[in-house]
Amino acid sequence: MPTLIVNQGAIGDLLLSLPAFRLIKKYRGDFTIAAKPENGLFLKAAGECSSVIPSTATAFSELYSGVIHPILAYFDDIWWFTRRRGLVPTVLMMPDSKKKANVVFTVDEGPDETNCSIFQFNMVKRYLSVDDPIDGFLHHLSYSKPLNERELFDIAVHPGSGSKKKNLELGSFFEILNRLIKRYPSIKILFILGPAEEYLTKDIEEYAIKKDGQVKILMGQDLNTVAHTLGQTRLFLGNDSGISHLAAWCGVETVMLFAPTNPKLWAPILPNATFISSRAKCSPCGEKYRDCKENICLHEFDLDKIEEILIQKIET
């Protein structure tokens, strides 16, 4: 039974879905992922799926016109991960359709605020009529190295995310790192930067120059390179971002900062992931942050607490 899983989200969204993907794989066998090309190829390289179809392919756009492309006609078992039912092509939802999709909603929009990974996993369990506990599906990606082999960097920092309105001020990252350098003079630091962090590059390059080689920058690399690097790094600090999720799944001791977004929903449920929330009374605010002009929550982090947690992880 050829299986297709469709998830058109960003890399953080796919990693939140990973336990559910693995459950499907256990009972339906290897699957093809339809995703954004880089994300799909990354999951294939990690050994999580057997093949990839770009979700930008014509075969998917034709679905919304009611046409099932021969490529998709090959699959007997289709799983469509989406936040809203209206994003699933009608042709896959009709009672008399030759092809039907098992729709897996990615976010609990109700009052329970169930973590996204658990919410999706439970939906898949109901479809499959199985009762596996999620704990058996939380093993790290193949990039993860044992702690005694994590000697490339002591701490990696990703100061960005998919939205500037989720990011701790860069100066606060510098302050935290300066404190760590003062305490651990030989600490090796890496900044991970992508296209979304281009506006921060100049300031980070200037900071790195002042640190005389102690701070390195990994810029504009593909997910495989980033994952290989994280797999050899001891500690990670970042905002609520896809790279932070990737760090956690690569086995890094990960500290994630949540300001407007809700960690109950969006935090990784891995034991090596720790989240710290903003102290702002309005945090978290859900999707309201997209229209927020003040972003008070980004200025209400307890830097002493962040430093304390990082020190605990370094010395454990």
N, C-alpha and C positions, 0 to 999 in steps of 0.2 A: 504494500500500500504506500505509494509515493506520498510523502508528506511535505507540505509547504507551510512555512510560518512567515507571516507578514508583520513587520514592525518597522514603521517609517520614522521612528523617533531618532533623537540624537544618541550618542554613545552612552550617556548616563541612563537614558530610558531603556536601552537594550540590556544594560547590566542589571537594572532593576527587574527586568523580565527573565534574567538568566535562570533562576531556579525553576521557573515555569517551563522554559525551553527544555531544561534537563529532564523534567518530569515527562514531558511529551516524548522526548527521545527514548526514555526508558521503556515506554509502553508501545510506541509507534516506530521506533528505530530511527536511523539517521534521517535528517531532514535538510531541506533546502531553505535558506533564509532569503527573503525578499526585503532588502533594506537599502539605506543609502550606501553607495558602493564602498566607501572606505570602511564603514562600520561592518558591513557584511563580510568583506575580505578579512577584516581583523578577526571576527569570530571564527572564520574558517581556518585561519592561520593558528588560532588558539586551540583548534581541534574540537570546537563546540558544534559545528555543523559540517555537512559534507560538500555543499555547493552553494553558490550565491547567484541570485538574480537581482540586478539593480531595480529598486522600486521606481526608478525614473524611466524604466523601459516602456515602450509603446504598449506592451501587453497589459499594463496596469491602467493606462489612460483609456484604453478601449473598453475596459470593464465598466467605466462610468457611462458609456454609451450603450451598454447592454450586450456587448460583444465579448465572448470568452475566447481569447487568443489560443491557438494550438499549444503554445508553451504552457499555459495554465491549465488547459484541458488534460494535460498529462497527469496532474495531481489529483488523487482520489480523496486526500485528507488535507483540508485547508484550515489554518488557524489564523485569525486576523486580530492582532493586538491593536487596540485603539482606545482613545479616551472617550469618544462619542460614537454612538451607533450610526449617526448620519454620515460619518466618514467612510462607512463600509459600502461598497457598490451595491445597489439594489439588486442586481442580477444574482448576487450571492446570498440574498436574504429571502427571495421569493419561495413560497412553499413548494411550487412545482418546478423549481430550477433544477437543472441537471447537476449543477455544482453549488454546494452550500458551504458556508464558512462557519466554523465555531468561533464566535465573537468573544474575545477576552478583553474586558474593560481594564484599563491600566491604572485607573485612579478611583479610590473610594470617595465618591462625591457626597456621601451621607454623613451623619453625625458621628459615626464610630471612628472615622479617620484611621482606618486600618492601613498599616504600612503597605506601600505599593507592591513590594515583592510578595508579601504574604497574601494580599488581596488577589493578585493574579494567580498565584500558586493554588489558592483555594478554589478559584473558578475552574482551573484546569482539572483539579481533583474531581470536581463534581461532573465535568464532562466525561472523564475517564472512569468514573465510579470506582475510585481507589482511595486509599486513606494513608498514603505515605506521609510521614512527618517531614517538614521542610529542612530540618537539620541535616539530612542526608544529601542535600543538594547545594550545600554552601561551601564546598571545597574551592580553594583558590584556583585561579587560572594557571595554566602551564608555565607562565613566566615567573612564578613565585620561586624564590630561592630560599634555602634554609638560612636562619639568622647568621650563622657563622660564615656565610658566603656573601653577605650583604655589606660589602666593603667599598662600593663605588662612591656613595655619598652618605653622609650621616643624616641629612635632612633635605628633602625636596620641597619646594614651595611653588604652588600655582596661584598667582594673585588675581586671576580673572575668573570668568564664567560666561555663560551665554547672555548675561545682562549686567551692565555696569551697576544696576540697582541692587545687585546681590553681593557686591564686592566690598570687603573691608578696605579702608583707605590704604594706599601703598605705603604711606609713611608709618602706619601702624605695623605693617609687616616688617619694615626696616627696624623699627623700635624693638620688636620681639627678637629679631635676629641679632641685633646689637647686644642685647642682654645675654643671648646664648653664647655669642662669641666671647664676651667678657668672662663668662663662667667656664666655657670650654674653648680655649684659644686655638686649638687645632681642628675644630669642627669643620667638616667639608659640606658646603652648601650648594644646592643647585636650584636655579629658577627655571621653571618650565613655561614657555611662552608659545602661544599660537596666534593665528590671525586676529582673534578677539582681543588680544593683549598688545596689539601693535602700538596703541597710544601710551603704553607704559614702558616701552622698550628703552627709550632714551634715558629715563630716570634710573632704570635698573642697570643699564650698561654703565652709567656714571657711578652707581653704588658699587658695582663689581670692581671697577677700576680702583676705587678707593680701598678696597679690601685686598688688593695686591695678590690676586690669584686664588684667594680662599673661596670666592664665590664664582661659580660657573653658570653659563646660560645655555639651555637646550631650546633652540628656537625653530619653529615651523617644521617639526619632524612628524612623520606618520605615526599612527597609533602603535604599530609594532615596535618601532624604535623607542617610543615613550614607555611602553610596557616592559620591554627588556631592561630599560634603565631603572624603572621603578622596582622591578623584581630584584635588583641588586642594591636597593636603598633601604635604610633602616627606619626612617621616619618621614612623615609627610604632613604638610599644613596647607590647607586650601579652603576656598569658599564652597558653597553648594554648587558643584560643577561636575561635568562628565569626567574630567581628569581626576577629581577627588574620588569618584566612584571607582575609576580604573585603579587608582592607587590601592584602595581597599581590597579589590579583587586580586591584585597582584601580591597580596600578603603584607603590604607595608603597614606599620603602625600608623594609622591615619587619624588626623584631627581635622574635623570639618566644622566650618563656621556657618551658622544659619542665622540670617537676619529677618528678611521678609517671608521666606519660605518655611514650611512646617516640617521639622525633622521627624515627627511622628509618621508623616506620609513618605518623605523623600530620603531619609537617611538609610545607608546600607545596614543590613541586619547582621553584619559579620562581627565576630567578637573582637577583631583588631581595629574596628572603627569606633571612634569617639566623637560625639558632636558637642559643640558649645553654642548656646543660643544668645542672641542679643538680649540685653536687659531692658530694652525699650518696652513700654507697656503695650504698644500697638503691635508688637511682634509675637507670633507671626500674623500676617494679614492676608494670606492667600494670594489671589491674583490682583488684589488692590494695589500692590506695589508698582505695577506697571504704569499706573496713573499718578503715583506719588511724586510730589515735587520736592519734599524736604528730606526724605530718606534718613530720618532720625535714627532708625535702628542700626544703621551702619556706623554710627558714632557712639553706640552704647555697649560696646564690648568691653569686658573686663580683661585688660591685657595682662594683669597679674595672674589671673586664673589661667589664661592661655599659656603663659610662661610656665606656671606650676605644673600643668598637665604635660607639657612637652618635656620638662625636666624629669618628671616621674617616668615617662616612657624611655627617655635616654638612659636612665640609671637602673631600669628594671632588667 
